[in-house]
Amino acid sequence: MKVAIRGSGVAASAAARLLARENIETVLLPAPRAKTPVVMLSDPARALLCDVFADPALFADRARIDRRIVAWGGGEPVTLPHGAVILAESDLDTLRPPSATSDGADADIIIHAAAPFPASEVQRFAARHAEAVEVALRFREDHSACWIEAVADGWLFLIPVDSERAWLLCVGGAAERLMDQSRHVTARVDPIGPASAQFDVSPRLLSSLQGPGWLACGTAAIAFDPICGDGTAQALREAILASAVIAAMAQGGDAQALRLHHESMLIAAMRRHLKLCADFYRSGGQGPWWQAQLAALAEGFDWCTSLLATRPEPRYQLRDFHLIEREAAA
Ligand SMILES: Cc1cc2nc3c(=O)[nH]c(=O)nc-3n(C[C@H](O)[C@H](O)[C@H](O)COP(=O)(O)OP(=O)(O)OC[C@H]3O[C@@H](n4cnc5c(N)ncnc54)[C@H](O)[C@@H]3O)c2cc1C
């Protein structure tokens, strides 16, 4: 079997790595992608990355975050322990295997980890946008903390880059307006650059995540709300699932059932994510912006529930990066 993988992010790199481990031939087809200014990777997410890339020390020496300071629902800031590393875009680039010289036209199956997808209709579970602003940190102690603050019309997420600089993600609309509403974070930073263009941070997924000869994975196919700080880990989990599905096909498994399993597991992951998001958005604020987010999340949860009700019970289970039939697992 030969697999083409379209994409240049962590999902594509992870899928290439996992399929190579199964001795499945892959062709990596790069696709343009927006650069992420900084990535905070929690310790469990880094552990997953280490497993996938078979390197226990991967990024272990990067700058660490040791606490999360949360000012939510109008309350005073609460400090919680948190373990994470700070990665630069160039760190993630090192994970990418060399690109192919062929166009992959002879591949038996394609993993699409970047747009455009064979099916382009997207199901959005809110209409949330964000802007990111590069800022200077006023207080040295903030270089090892991340801040999260709920404001009237959204929330702010401060991720340090080093002892002097950070990125402020402003979710809910224009950075300037949200920063004006802040009681805590804005007082700790000085903007040093213009706000980025607005980008979509709604939880969303493609209406079709598979078809004959293709699977979709990665953030461009199914995107989580940044409130869970789980974008990279989720992209990795999707790559693990896609690779396991393809490895099972290569061993003669039922291709259609395996593709459907891939899709159902991604919809189920979105459903769990929407429930988790609702817990955060329920307690962030009481105003119309917060109420609208909560209503959209509830609608999305119901949409996923009704879709899953039409699907058969999961036939496979993931174990150590491999899919096994549930009967065999029992
Ligand atoms: C500003 C920003 C900050 C982030 N911070 C974190 C973080 O701290 N921790 C974490 O785990 N994840 C973070 N993410 C999410 C993370 O970058 C993606 O989930 C991950 O890169 C997905 O990998 P991939 O291989 O699926 O796709 P990639 O090829 O990396 O990207 C896929 C899609 O992500 C979107 N995207 C990525 N970067 C940008 C950007 N700068 N502007 C607009 N859209 C973009 C685009 O839709 C793109 O097509 C952040 C994303 C953004 C945009």
The ligand as a Gaussian input file, in Angstrom:
#p B3LYP/6-31G(d) Opt

LIG

0 1
 C       -2.593000      31.934000      17.152000
 C       -2.636000      30.461000      17.475000
 C       -2.088000      30.018000      18.674000
 C       -2.122000      28.634000      18.969000
 N       -1.594000      28.234000      20.142000
 C       -1.614000      26.912000      20.449000
 C       -1.046000      26.453000      21.676000
 O       -0.531000      27.236000      22.473000
 N       -1.091000      25.121000      21.937000
 C       -1.652000      24.218000      21.072000
 O       -1.654000      23.005000      21.360000
 N       -2.188000      24.633000      19.912000
 C       -2.186000      25.942000      19.586000
 N       -2.735000      26.370000      18.401000
 C       -3.353000      25.371000      17.530000
 C       -2.290000      24.625000      16.754000
 O       -1.450000      25.541000      16.086000
 C       -2.954000      23.712000      15.719000
 O       -3.985000      22.974000      16.329000
 C       -1.929000      22.746000      15.141000
 O       -0.888000      23.476000      14.528000
 C       -2.602000      21.883000      14.144000
 O       -1.639000      21.155000      13.422000
 P       -2.077000      20.567000      12.008000
 O       -0.940000      19.755000      11.551000
 O       -3.406000      19.928000      12.098000
 O       -2.332000      21.800000      11.079000
 P       -1.443000      23.040000      10.626000
 O       -0.920000      22.734000       9.272000
 O       -0.471000      23.416000      11.669000
 O       -2.551000      24.165000      10.546000
 C       -3.862000      23.797000      10.164000
 C       -4.825000      24.921000      10.240000
 O       -4.725000      25.625000      11.495000
 C       -5.102000      26.963000      11.288000
 N       -4.021000      27.863000      11.706000
 C       -2.816000      27.477000      12.157000
 N       -2.072000      28.560000      12.464000
 C       -2.818000      29.639000      12.190000
 C       -2.609000      31.037000      12.290000
 N       -1.485000      31.567000      12.771000
 N       -3.621000      31.852000      11.910000
 C       -4.764000      31.353000      11.449000
 N       -5.022000      30.038000      11.337000
 C       -4.075000      29.198000      11.695000
 C       -5.419000      27.083000       9.836000
 O       -6.788000      26.824000       9.677000
 C       -4.618000      25.975000       9.218000
 O       -5.104000      25.576000       7.994000
 C       -2.717000      27.724000      18.074000
 C       -3.261000      28.185000      16.875000
 C       -3.227000      29.529000      16.568000
 C       -3.812000      29.986000      15.266000

